Amino acid sequence: MDFGLTGKVAVVTGGSEGIGKATAIAFAREGAKVAICARRPDVLQAAADEVRAAGSGEVIAIPTDVTNAGQIEAFIEQVIAQFGGIDVLVNNAGASAAMPFESITDEGWMADIQLKLFSAVRTSRAAIPSMRARGGGRIINITTVGGKAPGANSMPSSVTRAAGLAMTKALSKELAKEHILVNTVCIGLVRSGQIARSAQRQHPNLSLEEAFDAMGKNLPVGRLGNPDEAGDLIVFLASGRAGFITGASINFDGGLSPVV
């Protein structure tokens, strides 16, 4: 199936590991030019090599702290300068932060808001003018099922992810007439670095694969998700095949969430 992404420019934040890296690889395989950012230069460069090997080799990898407004602006400016514009933005940067409400300091709240909400606000604001000039585009925000159905001890992430859901819907209404479509993928339990650490804490006497299997048994489908499966979904939403989808939130959770 031709997704119509050959020559398109796709930007993925948090692109050095897990879902971000898998998404960048999936875009490269479809012939897109890919720009990724993350904080650790060595891990980022290793990911960039994998992305280049998967596609045409047109890859930009720029160390960026997405909680820093100036670094976000510089990253987006460099992508536009080198590739001529932006067609797709995947706001993937983030890390799990879940604890009892009374244990979260003001500093903890602000750090999570900066990482998960303001990074998406700033990258979107910087990329939209280029999309508008190119006649349209796609913004895909990576959130979590906890933003829809928060549980106990789930803050601050559940709150900031809920804000990401609201931003997705509101922005989709504003930009639809300009052919810029905005959707969110709500992630559940996926084989990523964060989930690996959690799995090994829960099952210290098991190998990583055994710990993943043990966690997956609690999901309706009986297993954890794979990053490349998430990448394929994200690439579909960025493609011409998804031209009538905007303002949607899609659970990628193996049936875990109690809500649609």
Residue pairs with C-beta under 8 A, 6 or more apart in sequence:
1 241
3 30
3 235
3 236
3 238
3 239
3 240
3 241
4 239
4 240
4 241
5 27
5 30
5 31
5 32
5 88
5 235
5 238
5 239
6 30
6 31
6 32
7 31
7 32
7 33
8 31
8 32
8 33
8 87
8 88
8 238
9 32
9 33
9 34
9 35
9 79
9 83
9 84
9 85
9 86
9 87
9 88
10 24
10 27
10 32
10 33
10 34
10 35
10 87
10 88
10 89
10 90
10 238
11 34
11 35
11 36
11 37
11 76
11 79
11 86
11 88
11 89
11 90
11 123
11 127
12 20
12 23
12 24
12 27
12 34
12 35
12 36
12 37
12 90
12 92
13 20
13 36
13 37
13 38
13 64
13 66
13 90
13 91
13 92
13 93
13 119
13 123
14 20
14 37
14 38
14 66
14 92
14 93
14 94
15 21
15 23
15 24
15 34
15 36
15 37
15 38
15 44
15 47
15 51
15 61
15 92
16 36
16 38
16 40
16 43
16 44
16 46
16 47
17 38
17 43
17 47
17 192
17 193
18 190
18 192
18 193
18 194
18 227
19 92
19 142
19 187
19 190
19 192
19 227
19 230
19 231
19 234
20 36
20 38
20 90
20 92
20 93
21 36
21 47
21 50
21 51
21 227
22 226
22 227
22 228
22 230
22 231
23 90
23 92
23 227
23 230
23 231
23 234
23 235
24 34
24 36
24 47
24 51
24 59
24 231
25 50
25 51
25 54
25 55
25 228
25 231
26 228
26 231
26 232
26 234
26 235
27 34
27 55
27 88
27 235
27 238
28 34
28 51
28 52
28 54
28 55
28 56
28 59
29 54
29 55
30 55
30 235
30 239
31 55
31 56
32 55
32 87
32 88
33 56
33 58
33 59
33 83
34 51
34 55
34 58
34 59
34 60
35 59
35 60
35 61
35 62
35 75
35 79
35 83
36 44
36 47
36 48
36 51
36 59
36 60
36 61
36 62
37 44
37 61
37 62
37 63
37 64
37 66
37 75
37 93
38 44
38 47
38 63
38 64
38 93
39 63
39 64
39 65
40 63
41 63
44 61
44 62
44 63
45 61
47 61
48 59
48 61
51 59
51 61
52 59
58 83
60 78
60 79
60 82
60 83
62 74
62 75
62 78
62 79
64 71
64 72
64 74
64 75
65 71
66 72
66 93
66 115
66 119
66 122
66 123
67 111
67 114
67 115
67 118
67 119
69 118
69 122
72 119
72 122
72 123
72 126
73 122
73 126
76 86
76 123
76 126
76 127
77 126
79 86
80 86
80 130
85 130
85 131
85 133
85 134
86 127
86 130
86 131
86 134
86 137
87 131
87 134
87 137
87 138
87 238
88 137
88 138
88 139
88 140
88 238
89 123
89 124
89 127
89 131
89 137
89 138
89 139
89 140
90 140
90 142
90 234
90 238
91 119
91 120
91 123
91 124
91 139
91 140
91 141
91 142
91 164
92 142
93 115
93 116
93 119
94 115
94 116
94 119
94 142
94 157
95 115
95 194
96 157
96 194
96 198
97 108
97 112
97 156
97 157
98 146
98 153
98 154
98 155
98 157
98 158
99 153
99 155
100 152
100 153
101 153
101 155
104 155
104 156
108 156
109 156
112 156
112 157
112 159
112 160
113 156
113 160
113 163
115 160
116 157
116 160
116 161
116 163
116 164
117 160
117 163
117 164
117 167
120 141
120 164
120 167
121 167
124 139
124 171
127 137
127 139
128 137
128 139
128 175
128 180
130 137
131 137
131 139
131 178
131 180
132 178
132 180
135 179
136 178
136 179
136 180
136 181
137 179
137 180
137 181
138 180
138 181
138 182
138 183
138 237
138 238
138 242
139 168
139 171
139 175
139 180
139 181
139 182
139 183
140 182
140 183
140 184
140 185
140 234
140 237
140 238
141 164
141 167
141 168
141 182
141 183
141 184
141 185
142 184
142 185
142 187
142 234
143 161
143 164
143 165
143 168
143 184
143 185
143 186
143 187
143 249
144 157
144 158
144 161
144 186
144 187
144 188
145 186
145 187
145 188
145 251
145 253
145 256
145 257
145 259
146 154
146 157
146 158
146 161
147 158
147 160
147 161
147 162
147 163
147 164
147 165
147 186
148 162
148 165
148 186
148 249
148 251
148 257
148 259
149 257
149 258
149 259
150 158
150 159
150 162
151 158
161 186
164 184
165 184
165 186
165 249
168 182
168 183
168 184
168 247
168 249
169 247
169 249
171 182
172 181
172 182
172 183
172 246
172 247
173 247
175 181
175 182
176 246
176 247
181 237
181 242
181 243
181 245
181 246
182 246
182 247
183 237
183 242
183 245
183 246
183 247
183 248
183 249
183 250
184 248
184 249
184 250
185 230
185 233
185 234
185 237
185 249
185 250
185 252
186 249
186 250
186 251
186 252
186 253
186 257
187 225
187 230
187 252
187 253
188 219
188 225
188 251
188 252
188 253
188 254
188 256
188 257
189 195
189 215
189 216
189 219
189 224
189 225
189 253
189 254
189 256
190 224
190 225
190 226
190 227
190 230
190 252
191 212
191 224
191 225
191 226
191 227
192 227
195 212
195 215
195 224
196 208
196 211
196 212
198 215
199 208
199 211
199 212
199 214
199 215
200 206
200 208
200 211
202 211
202 214
202 215
203 210
203 211
203 214
203 215
206 214
212 224
213 223
215 224
216 222
216 223
216 224
216 254
219 253
219 254
219 255
219 256
220 254
220 255
220 256
221 254
221 255
222 254
223 254
224 254
225 252
225 253
225 254
229 252
230 252
233 250
233 252
236 242
237 245
237 250
251 257
251 260
